[in-house]
Amino acid sequence: MRKILLVDDDLELREALQAALAAHGHVVFGAGDGIAALRAAVETRPDVIISDVSMPLLEGPDAVRILKALPMFRRVPVILMSGAELSATHLADAAVRKPVTTERLVELIEDVIWSTASPGAPSRGMPMRTTVRDEGWDPTLAIASLGQPPNTECVVRICRGIELMHEQAFRTGRLRRLGLNTAEPERLYDRLVESVATLVQLVPFC
């Protein structure tokens, strides 16, 4: 039995996968967007995170980057799902293209847990990376997802930090398209992620 955090903005699909994985003996927690996933992860401490890539408020890869900046999640395996082709990266332990069967997900769950527990062991999953999009940011919905009063200092700073992340991702993408060196902009993006991650960890105490 594993504790699984399943993140997808498609409610019907999320509930179907939750029920199917629960039938295989897993305890499954759901979240409907990247912001809600951050809070759910801190609250539930999952053994595995399964996340859609394209979601409102905060995309799956961004949520994963923030969580991986927290020591408690650095070794938690991640499976990313997408309806599009996925390109390779170290960001996730495995990736799967939608539509996905329950059997495939169950296989990947055991695979990534085994690979994480055995450093250097080969994984059957294909790692992936996507580009962060700059649209879809809604501070009001994000504040509601964090479950805290909108004027709480932590919440205000988290929302501003994520807004800056999106802006920086947009600028970095534009520089990359122009063929310019993006090493420094990418380092700034990473620092913003670390900052937001630290604040997310403090949310339960705000």
N, C-alpha and C positions, 0 to 999 in steps of 0.2 A: 504494500500500500504506500502510495506517495501523496504528498500534498502538492497540488498543482494550481498555479495561478493561470487562468485562461483569459486572455485579453482580446476582445474583438468587438467592434462597434455594430456588427450585425447581430442583433438580439436573438433572432430565430436560430441562426447557426450556432451562436455561443451556447444557448440553452440545449440544443441538440447534442453538441459535443460534450457539454458538462454531464448530461444524463448518460451518454454512452461511456465516458471515461469512469464515471461513478459506478456503472454496472461492471466495470473491470476491477473494482475494488479500490479505486483512487478517491481521495477527498479533493474536490475541485471547487475553487473559489473563482468567481467571475468578475471582470471589470470591463466597462464599455468604452474606455478611451485611455490614452497614455497617462493622463493626470490621475485618473482614478486608479490606474495600475500601480503608480508609485505609492499611494496611500495603502492600497490593499496588500502590497508586498511587505511594507513595514509592519502591518498589522498581523499578517498570516505567516510570514517567514516560510515561503514555499520551498519545496525540494526541487521543483522544475518550473520554469516560466515558459508558457507558450503564448506568443503574441502575433497578432496581425501586424502587417507593415504599415499600411495606409489607414490612418484613423484621425478623427478630429482632435482638436486641442493640442495633442502632442503625439507625434508618430511613434510607432513601435520601436524603431531603432534609437530614437532620442530617449525614450523611457528606459531602454536597456542601458544606454550609456550612463544615464544618471544613476541607475541602480548599481551598475558595476563600479561606480566611483565610491560606493559605500562598502566598507570592509565586510559587512555581514552577507553581501551578495556576490562577492568576487568569484566564488567557486560554485555559485548556483547555475546549473546549465540552462541554456536558453534555446528554444526552438522558434524560429520565425516562419510565419505563413504569409503567402502572397499569391494573388491571382496572376501576377506577372512573372516573367523570367527573373531569376535571382543571380546576381554576380557574386563572386567569392570575396570573403573577408574573414577576419578573426572575430567579428562582433558576436556571432551566434555559434553555438556548438553544432547546430543542424538547421536546415531549412527545408520547407516542403511547399510545393505549389498546390494551391486550391484548384478544384475540390479535393479534399483529403479524406481518406477513409479512417474510421476509428482504429482499425487494425494497424494501419501505417503509423498513426500517432502513438499507439501503445508500444509499437516496436521502437520508435524513435525515443520515447521516454526512457525505456530501459537502456537503449544504446548510449544516450548522452550521460545518464547516471553512471553507467559502467566506465565510460571514457573519462569522466571527471574524477572518478574514484581511482582510476589507474592511469596516472600521468604517462603520456607517450603512447597510450593504446590507440589504435586506429578507430575512427568513427565511420559509420556507414552514411552519416548525414553530410550534406553539402553546405558549407558555410556561405554566408551571403552578406551583402551590404547594399544599402540604398542611399540615395541622396535625400537630405532633409528638405522638405518643402517649406516655403515661407508663408503659405496661406493657411486658413483654417483656425487661426489663433483667436480665441474668444475668452478674454479675461473673466467676464462675468460667470460663464459656465465653469471655467477652471476653478474659480474661488468656491463655487458650489460643490464641485467634485472633491475639494480638499476638506469639506465638512467643517470649516471654521468660519467665524465671523469675518466679513470682508475687510474689516479694518485692523485685523490682527497683523502685527508687524511681520511675522513669518510668512503669512499668506501673501501680503503685499510684495514682499521681496522675492518670493518664489515666482509669482506671476510676472514681475518685472524681469527677473532673471531669465525665464523661459522666453519672454518677448525679445530680450536681447539675443538669446540663442538663435531664434528664428531670423532676426535681422542679420546677425553675423553669418549664418548659413547662406543667406541670400547674397550677401556681399562676397563671400568666399566663392560661391558658385559663379558669380559674374566674373571675378578675377580669373578663375580657372578657364572659363570659356574664352577669355582674352589671351590665354596662353601665358599668364603671369605666374610667378612663384607664390604659392599659397601657404607655405610652411608657417609663417608667423600668424596669419589669420586663423589657421587651423589650431595653433597653440592657444590663441585667445579663446576660440570656441571651447576647447577642452577645459580651460580655466573657468569659463562660465558654467559648464556642465558640473564641474566639481563644486562650485559655489552653490548651485541649486541643490545638488545632492546633499550637501551638508545641511541646508535649510530644511529639506524634506525630512531628514532624520530628526529634526527638532519639532516637527509639526505636532506629534502627540503631546508635547509638553507646553505648547503655546497656550 
